[in-house]
Amino acid sequence: MNTIKRKVEVFSAGCPACDETVRLVQQIACSSCEIEVLDMNKPEVAAKARQYGVKTVPAVAINGKLATCCTGAGPNEIALRSAGLGNAG
């Protein structure tokens, strides 16, 4: 039986939410999953994350494709302003 390997990349900034995601990925990964935790504080990792379309961390890519759970647009000016940022009132 030929088992297909899956490359799982977890983009992390070392925050508690990131650590929780790393634990979750490790918990549900199968024996054919190769997990790599990548530090977003390293410029080369940040560049790779941009290529994948990572906007927020934690984020998970499987076989070079950002998982649909991680494709959120991240913070944007309109949403921040509507939440009250920049309003002196």
RAHUUR-V30395 format. One line per field, one symbol per residue. ss: DSSP state (a for helix, b for strand, c for the rest). psi: psi as a letter, one per 30 degrees, with the letter a starting at -180 (. if undefined). burial: + if it has 16 or more other C-alpha atoms within 10 Angstrom, else -. A space follows every 10 residues. Layout:
BEGIN
ss=???
psi=???
burial=???
END
This chain:
BEGIN
ss=cccccbbbbb bbcccaaaaa aaaaaaaacc ccbbbbbbbc ccaaaaaaaa aaccccccbb bbccbbcaaa ccccccaaaa aaccccccc
psi=kjkkkkjjkj kkggleeeee eeeeeeefkl fgkjkkkkjf fkeeeeeeee efgkfllllk kkhgkkkffg glfakleeee efffkfjf.
burial=-----+++++ ++++---++- ++--+----- --+-+-++-+ -----+--+- -+++-+++++ +----+---+ ---------- ---------
END
